[in-house]
Amino acid sequence: MLLVVAYHLAPSLVPGGYVGVDVFFVLSGFLITTILLREHARTGRVSLTRFWRHRVRRLVPALVAVVTATLAAVALPAAIGAARGIPVEGSPWGDVLVGVRAHVGAAATFTSNWELVASGRSYAEASMPGLFENLWSLSVEEQFYVLWPLAVIGALALGIRARRAAVLAGALAALSAAGMAVLWPADGDPTRVYMGTDTHAFGLMIGAALAFWWTWERGRRTKRERAPGALALGAVAFAALAAIAMAMPWDSPWAYRGGLLLASLATAAAIRMVLVVPEVGARLDVAPLRWVGDRSYGIYLWHWPVLIVVATAVDGGRVRDASVLTVVLTVLVTLAASAASYRWLEAPMRRMGPRRALRLAGGRVRAALRGERWARVAAIVVIGATAVGLAGWGLTAAPTRTSLQVQLDAGAAAVRAASLIDVTPSAPRPSAPPPAPASSAPSPSASPSAVPSAAPKRPAVPDGSDVTVVGDSVTLGSAPALASALPGVAVDAEVGRQFSQGVDRVEALEGKGRLRPYVVVALGTNGEVPADQMDRLVAAVGDRTLVLVTPYGDRSWMAGSQRAVRQAARGHANVVVADWQAAVEEDPSVLGPDGIHPDATGMKVFARVVERGLLRAVSARTG
């Protein structure tokens, strides 16, 4: 849990901290299977009703509190803004509410992971993260809680011995890991394989296999024989987990082709070390870690929506690059909320069950009223009712588009309204602009000394009718600014466009005679720029001038894409760079909250970057 929180609050410091989820999957698979096996050994049976009832007590009360409280915290400023005439759609708080009805419904049915997959959204897409996005892993856990006890009961009923059951669970883990590796998509978006219960169940199965194996292993060898090997393997496992947490970005291909599997196996080795050498566990079981461990479920539930709320209030929604103040406030609020949830909700519900806990709460309310503490009771009732009311308003008022989507729709509308995309074949264009007519040309009879020396003309930006721009959502959102800066420009942009798809489009335009003398390509935001695709692009452009815009964003492939753009400019005389990367690094405030797409000011900066690139292109052609 600490790894995951650190990853969400400071991803650049712990780029692989998300493997904390896989660590917990292994731990959960081990603990749940152990609980079932111990109950069977003790009573000769496994009570599904009792097992599921305990899981509901443990999970649901805190989940309901988090969803209600954080939804109300978002709805309050959105409602205040609406009362002042500020539309919810397009506002920072409205962005947080987008899609929240589907998210809450998925949270209630523990299907958040499949809701995200079915929506077609990318888990790492460059837009406002979902308020309850962290619940995907809880959904995988709950689906495991429903299905796995049935499998364990079946194995016990068939008389399958623990050792063979461990092998079968390991085989299921291998199938799940193989599915993740095989289904890794060509476009590099791991959402499906990361969120899918089928492709991300290997950690749970590895933990279950360890539980079966430990049941078989106990008593077969002495502790002295097992301890040295377990300690050595556990030390290697901890080192491997630390290395993975520090060096494996979420969008790295090898994470899904063995990296997460390695982290899960390392976790199993670490757990076995604690089982074989209990002294290690005793050393780890210090008071601060025990306090965090008791409240780890609440901390995991609260930290993400609290981060979204605080980042929206303090940093204008910049969750991926949160300020120090946002991080500090998020930690403080999360610890306070999870401590309160554990004391007054989770522990009573788990210890007494909902009926006894509610009767106890009712008794305390009556005692408070008899003790003339009615004001405190009234305040609690009013706060609770207000929170529920605001949460309900937030569900009904949730917009369908984020401010980024509004911006992209406006860009698409500007493209259509100004006919920026060539829709008819153009007349053949010269591969280079015609030379400008000379002004004040000397007469043949004039002597050279009589002709005044004229200062060289400064190159001018090409006319928009000579420029084709092919790009992705960054270009689409900036289309109005491009149309204003370059009247008549042809813009062909699409959300989520990969570099190879952009090359396909350039080739199609060239084949139809619609490619203009100056071709601006702004791609690389959504995936890497392969060398062979860059060669295809240069070949498709031919003897026209190619202006490559450097991409920018916090993605593992971005540095390689930026290098590919600059190398292409160095290797070809007709290729120049328009340095969007340098413009953003000089002034990061030109980006919106997602850290990828330009805001209203940034769109104009993007257009100026393209203009400067075109100026360099003219200089290169005339020089």
C-alpha positions in Angstrom: 0.0 0.0 0.0 2.8 2.4 0.8 4.4 1.7 -2.6 1.1 2.5 -4.4 0.6 5.7 -2.5 4.1 6.8 -3.2 3.6 6.0 -6.8 0.5 8.1 -7.0 1.9 11.1 -5.1 5.4 11.1 -6.7 5.5 8.9 -9.8 8.8 10.2 -10.9 10.5 9.1 -7.7 8.9 5.6 -7.7 8.0 4.8 -11.3 7.3 1.2 -10.5 5.5 1.7 -7.2 2.3 0.4 -8.8 3.7 -3.1 -8.2 2.4 -2.7 -4.7 -0.9 -3.9 -6.1 0.7 -7.1 -7.2 2.4 -7.6 -3.9 -1.0 -7.3 -2.3 -2.6 -9.7 -4.8 -0.1 -12.4 -3.8 -0.6 -11.7 -0.1 -4.3 -11.8 -0.5 -4.3 -15.0 -2.4 -2.1 -16.6 0.3 -4.2 -15.3 3.2 -7.6 -16.1 1.8 -6.6 -19.6 0.8 -5.0 -20.2 4.2 -8.2 -19.0 5.9 -10.3 -21.5 3.8 -7.8 -24.4 4.5 -7.7 -23.7 8.2 -11.4 -23.7 8.5 -11.7 -27.0 6.6 -9.0 -28.5 8.8 -10.7 -27.3 12.0 -14.4 -28.1 11.1 -14.3 -30.4 8.2 -16.1 -27.9 6.0 -16.0 -24.4 4.6 -18.9 -22.1 5.2 -19.4 -19.9 2.1 -22.0 -17.8 3.8 -19.7 -17.0 6.7 -16.8 -16.3 4.4 -18.7 -13.9 2.2 -20.4 -12.2 5.1 -17.0 -11.4 6.7 -15.7 -10.0 3.3 -18.8 -7.7 3.1 -18.3 -6.5 6.6 -14.6 -5.8 5.9 -15.0 -4.0 2.6 -18.4 -2.4 2.1 -18.8 0.1 5.0 -15.6 1.9 4.4 -16.2 1.9 0.6 -19.6 3.5 1.0 -18.2 6.2 3.3 -15.4 7.0 0.8 -17.7 7.2 -2.2 -20.2 9.4 -0.4 -17.8 11.7 1.3 -15.5 12.4 -1.7 -18.4 12.7 -4.1 -19.9 15.3 -1.8 -16.6 17.1 -1.5 -16.5 17.4 -5.3 -20.1 18.3 -5.7 -20.0 21.2 -3.2 -17.8 23.6 -5.2 -19.4 22.4 -8.4 -22.8 23.3 -7.0 -21.5 26.7 -5.7 -20.1 27.5 -9.2 -23.4 26.5 -10.8 -25.3 28.8 -8.5 -23.0 31.6 -9.7 -23.7 30.8 -13.3 -20.5 28.8 -14.0 -21.4 25.8 -16.1 -20.5 22.5 -14.6 -19.3 21.1 -17.9 -15.8 22.4 -18.7 -15.1 23.5 -15.1 -12.3 21.8 -13.1 -14.9 20.3 -10.7 -17.0 19.2 -13.6 -14.1 17.4 -15.0 -13.9 15.3 -11.8 -17.6 14.4 -12.1 -17.4 13.2 -15.7 -18.4 9.5 -15.9 -19.0 9.3 -12.1 -22.4 7.6 -12.5 -20.8 4.7 -14.3 -17.9 4.7 -11.8 -20.2 4.5 -8.8 -22.4 1.8 -10.4 -19.2 -0.2 -11.0 -18.0 0.3 -7.5 -21.3 -0.9 -6.1 -21.1 -4.1 -8.2 -17.3 -4.5 -7.8 -16.8 -4.4 -11.6 -14.7 -1.2 -11.8 -11.9 -2.9 -13.7 -14.3 -4.2 -16.4 -16.2 -0.9 -16.6 -12.9 0.8 -17.5 -12.0 -1.8 -20.1 -15.5 -1.7 -21.6 -15.5 2.1 -21.8 -12.5 2.0 -24.2 -10.7 4.5 -22.0 -7.0 4.2 -21.5 -5.9 3.8 -17.8 -3.0 6.2 -18.6 -4.8 8.4 -21.1 -3.9 12.1 -21.0 -7.1 13.4 -19.4 -8.5 13.9 -15.9 -8.2 10.6 -13.9 -11.4 9.1 -12.5 -12.4 9.9 -9.0 -12.6 6.2 -8.1 -10.1 4.8 -10.5 -8.2 3.0 -7.7 -11.2 0.7 -7.1 -10.2 -1.4 -10.1 -8.0 -3.6 -7.9 -10.7 -3.9 -5.2 -13.0 -5.3 -8.0 -10.4 -7.9 -9.0 -10.1 -8.9 -5.3 -13.9 -9.2 -4.8 -14.3 -11.3 -8.0 -11.6 -13.5 -6.5 -13.4 -13.7 -3.2 -16.6 -14.9 -5.0 -15.0 -17.5 -7.3 -11.9 -18.9 -5.5 -13.7 -20.4 -2.4 -15.8 -22.4 -4.9 -12.6 -23.8 -6.5 -11.0 -24.6 -3.1 -14.2 -26.4 -1.9 -14.2 -28.4 -5.2 -10.6 -29.3 -4.8 -11.2 -30.4 -1.2 -14.3 -32.4 -2.1 -12.3 -34.2 -4.8 -9.6 -35.1 -2.4 -6.9 -33.3 -4.2 -3.8 -33.2 -2.0 -2.2 -29.9 -1.1 0.9 -30.4 -3.2 -1.1 -31.2 -6.3 -3.4 -28.3 -5.6 -0.4 -26.0 -5.4 0.8 -27.2 -8.8 -2.7 -26.6 -10.3 -2.9 -23.1 -8.8 0.6 -22.5 -10.3 -0.6 -23.6 -13.7 -3.5 -21.2 -13.5 -1.0 -18.4 -12.6 1.1 -19.4 -15.6 -1.9 -19.2 -17.9 -2.9 -15.8 -16.6 0.6 -14.4 -17.0 0.8 -15.9 -20.5 -2.5 -14.3 -21.4 -1.1 -10.9 -20.3 2.0 -11.3 -22.4 0.1 -12.6 -25.5 -2.7 -10.1 -25.4 -0.3 -7.1 -25.0 -1.6 -4.8 -27.8 0.4 -3.5 -30.7 -0.6 0.1 -29.8 1.2 -0.2 -26.4 -1.9 0.6 -24.3 -1.9 -2.0 -21.5 -5.3 -1.2 -20.0 -7.0 -4.4 -21.1 -4.3 -6.8 -19.9 -3.6 -4.8 -16.7 -7.3 -4.4 -15.7 -8.6 -7.8 -16.8 -9.2 -10.3 -14.0 -8.2 -13.1 -16.3 -4.9 -11.6 -17.3 -4.0 -10.1 -13.9 -4.9 -13.0 -11.7 -1.5 -14.6 -11.6 -0.5 -12.8 -8.4 -3.6 -14.2 -6.6 -2.9 -17.7 -7.9 0.7 -17.5 -6.9 -0.3 -16.6 -3.4 -2.9 -19.5 -3.4 -0.2 -21.9 -4.6 2.1 -20.8 -1.8 -0.7 -21.5 0.7 -1.3 -25.0 -0.6 2.5 -25.6 -0.8 3.1 -24.3 2.8 0.3 -26.6 4.0 2.1 -29.6 2.4 5.6 -28.4 3.4 5.1 -27.9 7.1 6.7 -30.6 9.2 8.5 -32.3 6.3 11.8 -30.6 7.0 13.3 -28.9 10.1 13.3 -25.2 10.5 17.1 -25.2 10.7 17.3 -26.9 7.3 14.9 -24.5 5.7 15.9 -21.2 7.3 19.2 -20.4 5.5 17.7 -20.9 2.0 14.5 -19.0 2.9 16.5 -16.1 4.2 18.8 -15.9 1.2 15.9 -16.2 -1.2 13.9 -13.6 0.7 16.7 -11.1 0.7 17.0 -11.5 -3.1 13.2 -11.1 -3.3 13.2 -7.9 -1.4 16.1 -6.5 -3.6 14.2 -7.5 -6.7 11.0 -5.8 -5.5 13.0 -2.6 -4.7 14.7 -2.6 -8.1 11.3 -3.1 -9.9 9.7 -0.4 -7.9 12.4 2.0 -8.9 12.9 1.1 -12.5 9.8 -0.3 -14.2 7.4 2.3 -15.5 3.7 1.3 -15.9 3.8 1.6 -19.6 6.9 -0.4 -20.1 6.3 -3.5 -22.4 8.5 -5.8 -20.3 6.3 -5.1 -17.3 3.6 -7.2 -19.0 5.9 -9.7 -20.5 7.4 -10.9 -17.2 8.0 -7.9 -15.0 4.8 -8.2 -13.0 5.1 -11.9 -12.8 8.7 -11.6 -11.4 7.4 -9.1 -8.8 4.7 -11.6 -7.8 7.2 -14.5 -7.5 9.5 -12.3 -5.5 6.6 -11.5 -3.1 5.9 -15.2 -2.7 9.5 -15.7 -1.7 9.4 -12.8 0.8 6.2 -14.3 2.4 7.7 -17.7 2.6 10.8 -16.2 4.3 8.5 -14.8 7.0 6.7 -18.1 7.4 9.9 -20.1 7.7 11.7 -17.6 9.9 9.1 -15.9 12.1 11.8 -13.8 13.8 11.8 -11.7 10.6 8.1 -11.0 10.9 8.6 -10.0 14.5 11.3 -7.5 13.6 9.0 -6.0 10.9 6.0 -5.9 13.3 6.9 -2.6 14.9 4.2 -0.2 16.1 4.2 2.4 13.3 4.0 -0.3 10.6 1.4 -2.2 12.5 -0.7 1.1 12.8 -0.4 1.6 9.0 -1.1 -2.0 8.3 -4.4 -2.0 10.4 -5.6 1.0 8.4 -4.1 0.1 5.0 -7.4 -0.7 3.4 -8.8 2.7 4.4 -5.6 4.5 3.4 -5.8 2.8 0.0 -9.4 3.7 -0.5 -9.1 7.3 0.6 -5.7 8.4 -0.8 -6.7 8.5 -4.5 -10.0 10.4 -4.4 -8.4 12.8 -1.7 -5.5 13.4 -4.1 -8.0 14.2 -6.9 -9.9 16.7 -4.8 -6.9 18.4 -3.3 -5.1 18.6 -6.7 -8.2 20.1 -8.2 -8.5 22.7 -5.4 -4.8 23.5 -5.2 -3.2 22.8 -8.5 -6.1 23.2 -10.9 -6.4 19.5 -11.5 -2.7 18.6 -12.1 -2.8 15.2 -10.6 0.3 13.8 -12.4 2.5 16.6 -11.3 1.2 17.5 -7.9 2.8 20.2 -5.9 4.4 19.7 -2.5 1.5 21.4 -0.9 -0.9 18.9 -2.6 1.1 16.0 -1.5 1.3 17.1 2.1 -2.4 17.9 2.3 -3.3 14.6 0.7 -1.2 12.6 3.2 -2.6 14.5 6.2 -6.3 14.2 5.1 -5.8 10.5 4.1 -4.3 9.6 7.5 -7.1 11.4 9.4 -9.9 10.0 7.3 -8.6 6.4 7.4 -8.0 6.6 11.1 -11.5 7.9 11.7 -13.0 5.2 9.4 -11.0 2.5 11.2 -12.0 3.6 14.7 -15.7 4.4 14.2 -16.7 2.3 11.2 -14.4 -0.6 10.1 -13.4 -2.0 13.4 -17.0 -2.0 15.0 -18.5 -3.4 11.8 -15.9 -6.2 11.6 -16.0 -7.0 15.3 -19.8 -6.9 15.9 -21.4 -7.0 12.5 -23.8 -4.3 11.2 -26.8 -5.1 13.5 -24.9 -4.9 16.8 -22.8 -1.9 15.6 -26.0 0.0 14.6 -27.6 -0.9 17.9 -24.5 0.4 19.8 -24.5 3.6 17.7 -28.2 4.1 18.5 -27.6 3.6 22.2 -24.8 6.2 22.1 -27.1 8.7 20.3 -29.8 8.2 23.0 -27.3 8.7 25.7 -26.0 11.8 24.1 -29.5 13.2 23.9 -30.2 12.4 27.5 -26.9 14.1 28.4 -28.1 17.3 26.6 -25.5 16.8 23.9 -28.2 17.1 21.3 -26.3 19.9 19.4 -23.5 17.4 18.6 -26.0 14.8 17.4 -27.8 17.4 15.4 -24.6 18.5 13.8 -23.6 15.0 12.8 -27.1 14.3 11.4 -27.0 17.6 9.3 -23.5 16.9 8.0 -24.4 13.4 7.1 -27.7 14.4 5.3 -25.9 17.2 3.5 -23.2 14.9 2.3 -25.7 12.4 1.0 -27.7 15.2 -0.7 -24.6 16.7 -2.3 -23.5 13.2 -3.5 -26.9 12.7 -5.1 -26.7 16.1 -6.8 -23.2 15.3 -8.1 -24.5 12.1 -9.7 -27.4 13.9 -11.4 -25.3 16.9 -12.5 -22.3 15.0 -13.7 -21.4 16.3 -17.3 -20.6 14.0 -20.1 -17.4 15.8 -21.3 -14.2 17.0 -19.6 -12.8 20.4 -20.4 -10.2 18.6 -22.6 -13.0 16.9 -24.6 -14.8 20.3 -24.9 -11.5 21.7 -26.3 -11.0 18.8 -28.7 -14.6 19.1 -29.9 -14.1 22.8 -30.4 -11.0 22.1 -32.4 -12.8 19.5 -34.6 -15.6 22.1 -35.1 -13.1 24.7 -36.1 -11.6 22.3 -38.6 -15.0 21.6 -40.2 -16.2 25.2 -40.2 -13.0 26.5 -41.8 -12.7 23.6 -44.2 -9.2 23.0 -43.0 -9.0 19.5 -44.2 -8.6 19.1 -48.0 -11.8 17.4 -49.2 -11.1 17.6 -52.9 -8.0 16.8 -54.9 -5.9 19.9 -55.3 -4.2 20.9 -58.5 -0.6 19.7 -58.7 1.6 21.9 -56.6 5.2 22.7 -57.1 7.6 20.9 -54.8 9.0 24.2 -53.8 7.3 27.6 -53.5 7.9 29.8 -56.6 10.6 32.4 -56.2 9.3 35.8 -55.2 9.4 38.4 -58.0 12.4 40.8 -57.6 11.5 44.3 -56.7 13.2 47.4 -58.3 15.1 45.2 -60.8 18.0 47.2 -62.4 17.7 48.0 -66.1 20.2 46.3 -68.4 21.8 49.6 -69.2 22.4 50.6 -65.6 25.9 50.2 -64.3 26.5 48.0 -61.3 27.7 50.9 -59.3 24.5 52.8 -60.0 22.3 50.0 -58.4 21.6 50.6 -54.8 22.4 47.7 -52.5 19.3 46.2 -51.0 19.2 44.5 -47.6 18.3 40.8 -48.0 14.6 40.0 -47.5 13.7 38.2 -44.3 12.0 34.9 -45.0 8.2 34.9 -44.5 6.0 32.2 -43.1 4.5 30.2 -46.0 0.9 30.9 -46.8 -1.5 28.5 -45.0 -2.7 27.2 -48.4 0.8 25.7 -48.8 0.8 23.9 -45.5 -0.6 20.5 -44.5 -0.6 19.6 -40.7 -1.0 16.0 -39.6 -1.2 15.3 -35.9 -3.0 13.8 -32.9 -5.2 15.3 -30.2 -2.6 18.0 -29.3 -2.9 19.3 -32.9 -6.7 18.8 -32.9 -7.1 20.9 -29.7 -4.8 23.6 -31.2 -6.7 23.7 -34.6 -8.4 27.1 -33.9 -5.0 28.7 -33.2 -3.5 27.1 -36.2 -6.3 28.4 -38.4 -5.9 31.9 -37.0 -2.1 31.9 -37.5 -2.1 30.2 -40.9 -5.3 31.0 -42.8 -6.1 28.3 -45.3 -4.0 25.6 -43.6 -5.1 22.0 -44.0 -5.3 20.2 -40.6 -5.8 16.5 -40.4 -5.8 15.4 -36.7 -7.3 12.6 -34.7 -7.4 11.7 -31.0 -5.1 8.8 -30.0 -3.3 8.7 -33.4 -0.2 6.6 -33.4 2.9 7.6 -35.4 2.4 4.8 -37.9 -1.3 5.8 -38.4 -0.1 9.3 -39.1 2.3 8.0 -41.7 -0.5 6.1 -43.3 -2.5 9.3 -43.5 0.4 11.2 -45.1 0.8 8.5 -47.7 -3.0 8.6 -48.4 -2.9 12.3 -48.9 0.1 12.1 -51.1 -1.5 9.4 -53.2 -4.6 11.6 -53.8 -2.5 14.7 -54.7 -3.6 16.5 -51.5 -0.2 16.9 -49.8 1.0 20.5 -49.9 4.6 21.7 -50.3 5.1 22.1 -46.5 4.1 19.1 -44.4 3.9 19.6 -40.6 3.8 16.3 -38.6 3.0 16.5 -34.9 2.9 12.9 -33.6 4.6 10.8 -30.9 2.3 11.7 -27.9 0.5 8.3 -28.0 3.4 5.9 -28.7 7.0 5.5 -29.8 8.4 6.7 -33.1 9.9 3.6 -34.8 12.9 4.3 -37.1 11.2 2.4 -40.0 8.1 4.5 -39.7 10.1 7.7 -39.8 11.8 6.4 -43.0 8.3 5.8 -44.4 7.3 9.3 -43.5 10.3 10.9 -45.1 9.8 8.9 -48.3 6.1 9.8 -48.5 6.9 13.5 -48.2 9.4 13.2 -51.0 11.0 16.5 -52.0 8.5 18.6 -50.1 9.7 20.2 -46.8 8.9 18.2 -43.7 8.5 20.0 -40.3 8.5 17.6 -37.4 7.1 18.8 -34.1 8.8 17.4 -31.0 6.3 15.6 -28.8 6.1 16.3 -25.1 4.6 14.3 -22.1 5.4 12.1 -19.1 5.6 8.8 -20.9 8.3 6.2 -21.0 8.7 6.3 -24.8 8.8 10.1 -25.0 12.5 10.6 -24.8 13.1 8.1 -27.6 10.4 9.8 -29.7 12.0 13.2 -29.2 15.4 11.7 -30.2 13.9 10.2 -33.4 12.5 13.5 -34.4 15.8 15.3 -34.0 17.8 12.6 -35.7 15.5 12.8 -38.7 16.2 16.5 -39.0 19.9 16.0 -38.8 19.8 13.2 -41.4 17.7 14.9 -44.1 18.2 18.3 -45.7 14.4 18.8 -46.2 13.5 18.1 -42.6 13.4 20.7 -39.8 12.2 20.7 -36.2 9.5 22.7 -34.6 10.4 22.4 -30.9 7.2 22.1 -28.9 9.2 20.2 -26.2 11.5 23.2 -25.6 8.5 25.6 -25.5 6.8 23.5 -22.8 10.0 23.0 -20.8 10.5 26.8 -20.8 7.0 27.4 -19.6 5.1 24.3 -18.3 2.1 26.4 -17.5 1.1 26.3 -21.2 -0.3 22.8 -20.6 -3.6 21.8 -19.1 -4.1 19.7 -16.0 -3.2 16.5 -17.8 0.3 17.6 -18.5 0.0 16.7 -22.2 -2.5 19.0 -24.0 -2.1 22.8 -24.2 -4.5 25.1 -22.5 -6.0 28.2 -24.1 -2.7 30.0 -24.0 -0.8 26.9 -24.9 -2.7 26.5 -28.1 -1.4 29.8 -29.3 2.1 28.8 -28.2 1.8 25.6 -30.2 0.7 27.6 -33.3 3.8 29.9 -32.8 6.0 26.9 -32.5 4.7 25.6 -35.8 5.2 29.0 -37.4 8.8 29.1 -36.2 9.3 25.7 -37.7 7.9 26.8 -41.0 10.2 29.9 -41.0 13.2 27.6 -40.5 11.9 25.5 -43.4 11.7 28.5 -45.7 15.2 29.5 -44.6 16.5 26.0 -45.3 14.9 26.0 -48.8 16.1 29.5 -49.8 19.4 29.3 -48.1 
